[in-house]
């Protein structure tokens, strides 16, 4: 559901006055500069004059809050004041998570502009080995009276094929807040209310508010930034702890009776019971095993939910009284070199920020904390219920193959796969990506 977003007036009175003062000041500086230039040029020092003019133009530009086209502005509400000087982001950027790009040793971007996956799944091929329960005697062969062997035997069971060898899909997008994104087409002398920037400083400057859900700001604790072209939701998107459907079943093979656990069940025919010199040997027999119903369930909840490589940072929003862009402010940037008064952001407190996703700082991840991995796995705790069908073996001669037949009692077994804790067999999935769909941009930091 689309949340309602506040609208700002085209030009607020306080901003109008501040803008007028800045324009008049800039014009007076340029008029003074022109006067000096005429004097210098008349003296024949034209080369020096041109150099000085260029330097002064750069100085004027450095006084702008937003000094160059190519800056990417983030906001939670449509901006009617900047609209003529903004262009929307590309449709290819829409619904993608913001990521930091830096230049490598060759001066080229480290990461591609676009990448990542909206969903992912894990390989899940595995095997189980189990021991059946003891025989369940269901019938005594007709005419045979005396039991000649114990009924406490068990069988070893092992899974063979698997109905599916991968989990179901789950989202790769971590908990994120959608923000409208625009690309600046020209310089601006002032900051307009509603602009949201990342901030590397220690103290939130005057006129700005921390994005903590107060003072009309969005709450961004622990949230990543998803760029939107034209519409956004106030409700966070993505999943905190994505889980996968892991429903599956197996076919099973059954080994012959385990002699270390007990002998087979059998009955003598026409004899009052075991006699001297008469040995009742174990009866080897086989069963077929089936899994009547597949195990149904999801991957286990994660103690540490999957996240992409991340650096925690504070976000702040400009209010009506915000002045120039403060030192430490960060803006995404589509240019190649930083404008005057700004620098490309490559490290923060000695930490390389290349290929990091930005997420709002929180009490568990303070500003500058790095966490997350490119891939992740899950565990699945499951219990398979297996039924061993009645054996079809007919009997075995005893007493050196000369005695009467020892028939196998009709019986079945049941089995379960259980782990050491008794709650189920735990299996780890194969790794899968933690990288969501992204736009990887350079960031510039205000000096």
C-alpha positions in Angstrom: 0.0 0.0 0.0 1.4 3.4 -1.0 2.0 5.7 2.0 1.0 9.3 1.8 3.9 11.7 1.5 4.0 15.3 2.5 4.3 18.0 -0.2 6.5 21.0 0.1 5.6 24.5 -1.2 7.5 25.5 -4.3 9.6 28.1 -2.4 9.3 28.7 1.3 9.7 32.3 2.6 12.8 31.7 4.6 14.5 29.8 1.7 13.4 32.6 -0.7 15.1 35.2 1.4 18.3 33.1 1.9 18.4 32.4 -1.9 18.0 36.1 -2.7 20.9 37.1 -0.4 23.1 34.4 -1.9 22.4 35.4 -5.4 23.0 39.1 -4.7 26.3 38.2 -2.9 27.4 36.1 -5.8 26.5 38.8 -8.3 28.4 41.4 -6.3 31.5 39.1 -6.2 31.3 38.6 -9.9 30.9 42.4 -10.6 33.9 43.1 -8.4 35.9 40.4 -10.2 34.9 41.8 -13.6 36.2 45.2 -12.5 39.5 43.8 -11.4 39.7 41.8 -14.6 39.3 44.9 -16.8 42.1 46.6 -15.0 44.4 43.6 -15.3 43.6 42.9 -18.9 44.2 46.6 -19.8 47.6 46.2 -18.3 48.3 43.4 -20.7 48.3 40.4 -18.3 45.6 38.5 -20.1 46.9 35.0 -19.4 47.0 35.7 -15.7 43.6 37.3 -15.8 42.0 34.2 -17.5 43.6 32.0 -14.9 42.4 34.2 -12.1 38.9 34.2 -13.6 38.8 30.4 -13.8 39.9 30.2 -10.2 37.2 32.6 -9.0 34.6 30.7 -10.9 35.6 27.5 -9.2 35.5 29.4 -5.9 32.0 30.5 -6.6 31.0 27.0 -7.5 32.5 25.6 -4.3 30.1 27.8 -2.3 27.1 26.0 -3.8 25.4 23.5 -1.6 25.0 21.2 -4.7 27.8 22.3 -7.0 27.6 20.0 -9.9 25.2 18.0 -12.1 25.3 14.3 -11.7 24.6 14.2 -8.0 21.9 11.8 -7.0 19.3 13.3 -4.6 17.3 11.1 -2.3 14.0 12.1 -0.7 10.9 10.6 0.8 8.6 13.1 -1.0 8.3 14.5 -4.5 10.3 17.8 -4.7 8.5 20.5 -6.6 11.1 23.2 -6.0 14.0 21.3 -7.6 11.8 19.6 -10.3 13.0 21.8 -13.3 16.6 20.9 -12.5 16.1 17.2 -11.9 15.8 14.2 -14.1 14.4 10.9 -13.0 16.7 7.9 -12.6 16.7 5.2 -15.3 14.1 2.5 -15.2 17.0 0.0 -14.9 17.8 1.5 -11.5 14.2 1.3 -10.1 13.7 -1.2 -7.2 17.5 -1.7 -6.7 19.5 -1.4 -3.5 22.1 1.3 -3.2 25.7 0.1 -3.1 29.1 1.9 -2.9 31.5 1.8 -5.8 35.1 3.0 -5.9 37.8 3.3 -8.5 40.4 0.5 -8.8 44.1 1.0 -9.5 43.4 1.6 -13.1 40.9 4.3 -12.4 37.9 2.2 -13.4 34.9 1.3 -11.3 35.5 -1.7 -9.1 31.9 -3.1 -9.5 29.5 -3.1 -12.5 26.8 -0.5 -12.4 24.0 -3.1 -12.0 23.9 -6.6 -10.6 22.5 -8.9 -8.0 19.5 -11.2 -7.8 16.0 -10.5 -6.5 15.5 -14.2 -5.3 17.8 -17.1 -4.5 17.6 -20.8 -3.7 20.0 -23.3 -2.1 21.2 -26.7 -3.2 19.9 -29.3 -0.8 21.0 -32.8 -1.8 21.7 -35.0 1.2 21.5 -38.5 2.6 20.2 -40.1 5.8 21.2 -43.3 7.6 18.8 -44.7 10.2 18.2 -47.9 12.2 14.7 -49.3 12.2 12.7 -50.2 15.3 12.4 -53.8 16.4 10.2 -56.2 14.6 6.4 -55.9 14.9 5.1 -59.5 14.9 1.7 -59.6 13.2 1.1 -63.3 12.4 2.3 -66.8 13.3 2.6 -69.3 10.4 -0.2 -71.9 10.4 0.8 -75.1 12.1 4.1 -73.9 13.6 4.0 -73.7 17.4 7.4 -73.0 18.9 9.4 -69.9 18.6 12.9 -70.7 17.8 14.5 -67.3 17.5 14.2 -63.8 19.1 12.1 -61.0 17.6 14.3 -58.1 18.6 16.2 -57.6 15.4 16.5 -54.3 13.5 17.6 -53.2 10.1 19.9 -50.5 8.8 18.2 -48.1 6.4 19.7 -45.5 4.0 18.2 -42.9 1.8 18.8 -43.2 -1.9 17.1 -40.7 -4.3 15.6 -37.4 -3.3 12.4 -35.8 -4.7 14.0 -32.4 -5.0 17.6 -31.4 -4.5 17.1 -27.6 -4.0 15.0 -25.4 -1.7 12.3 -23.1 -2.9 13.0 -19.5 -3.7 13.2 -16.7 -1.2 13.9 -13.0 -1.5 17.4 -11.7 -1.5 16.4 -8.1 -0.6 17.2 -7.3 3.0 14.9 -4.9 5.1 15.0 -1.7 3.1 13.3 1.7 2.8 12.2 2.9 -0.6 13.4 6.5 -1.4 12.7 8.6 -4.5 15.9 9.3 -6.4 16.6 12.1 -8.9 19.8 13.1 -10.8 20.7 16.8 -10.6 21.0 18.6 -13.9 22.7 21.8 -12.7 24.2 23.4 -9.6 22.2 24.8 -6.7 23.2 27.4 -4.1 21.0 26.0 -1.4 19.7 22.8 0.2 16.0 22.2 0.0 14.0 20.6 2.8 13.4 16.8 2.5 16.7 15.9 1.0 18.2 12.8 2.7 21.9 12.2 2.8 24.2 9.7 4.5 26.4 11.4 7.2 29.9 10.5 8.4 30.2 13.3 11.0 29.7 13.0 14.7 27.1 15.6 15.5 23.9 16.1 13.4 24.3 19.8 12.1 21.8 22.5 12.7 18.8 22.4 10.4 19.1 18.7 9.9 17.4 15.8 11.7 18.5 12.2 12.2 16.3 9.8 10.2 14.9 8.0 13.3 11.2 8.4 12.7 10.9 11.7 14.6 10.6 15.3 13.3 8.9 14.1 10.1 11.8 11.9 9.1 11.6 8.2 8.0 13.0 5.7 10.5 16.0 4.1 8.9 17.6 2.1 11.7 19.0 -1.1 10.2 17.4 -0.4 6.8 19.0 -0.3 3.3 18.0 2.1 0.6 16.0 1.0 -2.4 15.9 3.5 -5.2 12.5 4.3 -6.7 11.8 6.3 -9.9 8.4 7.8 -9.2 6.4 6.0 -6.5 7.4 4.7 -3.1 5.9 3.1 0.0 6.4 4.2 3.6 6.4 0.5 4.6 9.8 -1.2 4.5 10.3 -3.8 1.9 12.5 -7.0 1.9 12.8 -9.8 4.5 14.6 -9.8 7.8 15.1 -13.6 7.9 14.1 -15.1 4.6 13.2 -18.8 4.9 12.9 -21.4 2.1 10.5 -24.2 1.5 12.4 -27.4 2.1 9.7 -30.0 1.6 11.0 -33.3 0.2 11.0 -37.1 0.4 13.4 -40.0 -0.3 13.5 -43.5 -1.6 15.1 -45.9 0.9 17.1 -49.1 0.8 17.1 -51.7 3.6 20.0 -53.8 4.7 19.7 -57.4 6.0 19.3 -57.9 9.7 22.0 -56.4 11.9 23.5 -59.5 13.8 24.9 -57.2 16.5 21.4 -56.2 17.6 19.3 -59.3 17.6 18.3 -62.4 15.5 15.3 -62.8 13.3 11.9 -64.0 14.4 11.1 -67.6 13.3 9.0 -70.6 14.3 9.8 -74.4 14.3 7.4 -76.8 12.7 6.6 -80.3 14.1 9.1 -80.1 17.0 8.5 -79.6 20.7 11.4 -77.2 20.9 15.1 -76.9 20.4 16.9 -80.1 21.2 20.6 -81.1 21.8 22.5 -80.8 18.5 19.7 -78.7 16.9 20.8 -75.2 16.1 18.3 -72.5 15.2 20.2 -70.2 12.9 19.4 -66.6 12.1 17.0 -66.0 9.3 18.2 -63.6 6.7 15.4 -61.7 5.1 14.8 -58.3 3.4 12.1 -55.7 3.5 11.1 -52.9 1.1 10.9 -49.4 2.7 8.6 -46.6 1.8 8.0 -43.0 3.1 4.2 -42.7 3.1 4.3 -38.9 3.3 7.0 -36.4 2.4 8.5 -34.3 5.2 7.1 -30.8 5.0 8.8 -27.7 6.4 11.0 -24.7 6.0 14.6 -23.9 6.6 15.3 -23.1 10.3 15.3 -19.5 11.6 18.7 -18.0 11.5 20.4 -16.7 14.6 22.2 -14.2 12.3 20.0 -13.4 9.3 21.8 -13.2 6.0 23.0 -9.7 4.9 25.2 -8.5 2.0 28.5 -6.9 2.8 27.4 -3.8 4.7 28.6 -0.7 6.4 26.4 1.0 9.0 25.9 4.7 8.6 23.5 7.4 9.9 21.1 9.1 7.5 19.8 12.6 8.1 17.1 14.8 6.4 17.3 18.5 5.7 14.7 20.7 7.5 13.3 24.1 6.6 16.3 25.9 8.2 19.0 23.7 6.7 22.0 25.7 5.5 24.8 24.6 3.2 25.6 20.9 2.8 27.5 20.1 6.0 31.0 18.6 6.2 30.8 14.8 6.2 27.6 14.6 4.1 27.6 11.8 1.5 25.8 11.9 -1.9 25.7 9.2 -4.6 27.4 10.6 -7.8 27.3 9.7 -11.5 30.4 11.7 -12.4 34.0 10.5 -12.7 35.8 13.1 -10.5 34.6 14.9 -7.4 33.7 18.6 -7.7 35.6 21.3 -5.8 35.0 21.1 -2.1 34.1 17.4 -2.3 36.2 14.2 -2.5 35.4 10.6 -3.7 34.5 8.4 -0.7 36.8 5.4 -0.6 37.6 4.9 3.1 36.0 5.7 6.4 38.1 5.5 9.6 40.6 3.3 7.7 37.9 0.9 6.5 37.7 0.3 2.7 34.1 1.0 1.7 34.3 -0.6 -1.8 31.4 -2.9 -2.6 29.6 -2.2 0.6 25.9 -1.7 0.9 24.7 1.2 3.2 22.3 0.4 6.0 21.1 2.7 8.7 23.1 2.5 11.9 21.4 1.1 15.0 22.1 0.1 18.6 23.4 -3.3 17.4 25.4 -1.9 14.5 26.9 1.5 15.3 28.2 3.9 12.6 31.2 2.5 10.8 30.4 -1.2 11.8 30.8 -3.6 8.9 29.0 -6.9 8.7 27.4 -9.3 6.2 28.8 -11.8 3.7 28.4 -12.3 -0.1 26.9 -15.8 0.4 25.1 -17.7 3.2 23.7 -21.1 4.1 20.7 -22.4 6.2 20.1 -25.4 8.4 17.0 -27.7 8.0 15.9 -29.9 10.9 13.7 -32.7 9.7 12.3 -36.1 10.6 11.4 -38.7 8.0 9.0 -41.5 8.9 9.7 -44.8 7.1 7.7 -48.0 7.0 9.2 -51.4 6.2 6.8 -53.7 4.5 6.3 -57.3 5.5 9.1 -59.6 4.4 8.3 -62.1 1.6 10.9 -64.7 2.5 9.4 -68.2 3.1 11.7 -70.0 5.5 15.1 -71.4 6.3 16.1 -75.1 7.0 17.8 -75.6 10.4 19.9 -78.3 12.2 22.6 -78.6 9.5 20.0 -78.1 6.8 18.3 -81.4 7.8 15.7 -80.1 10.3 12.2 -78.8 9.6 11.8 -75.4 8.2 12.0 -72.4 10.4 9.4 -70.0 9.0 9.8 -66.3 9.3 7.1 -64.7 11.3 5.1 -62.1 9.4 6.4 -58.7 10.7 7.1 -55.1 9.8 9.3 -52.3 11.2 9.1 -48.6 11.5 11.9 -46.1 11.4 12.6 -42.4 11.9 15.6 -40.2 11.1 16.4 -38.3 14.2 19.4 -36.2 15.2 21.5 -36.4 18.4 19.1 -34.1 20.2 16.2 -36.3 19.3 14.3 -33.5 17.5 15.3 -34.4 14.0 18.2 -34.8 11.6 19.9 -31.4 10.9 21.3 -30.8 7.4 23.1 -27.7 6.1 22.2 -26.4 2.7 24.7 -25.3 0.0 25.7 -21.6 -0.2 23.6 -19.1 -2.1 24.0 -15.4 -2.9 23.3 -12.6 -0.3 23.6 -9.9 -3.0 20.3 -8.2 -3.8 19.6 -6.3 -7.1 21.9 -3.2 -6.8 23.0 0.1 -8.3 26.6 0.6 -7.6 27.5 4.3 -7.6 30.5 6.5 -6.6 29.9 8.5 -3.4 31.3 12.0 -2.8 31.9 13.4 0.7 31.7 17.1 1.5 35.0 18.3 2.8 
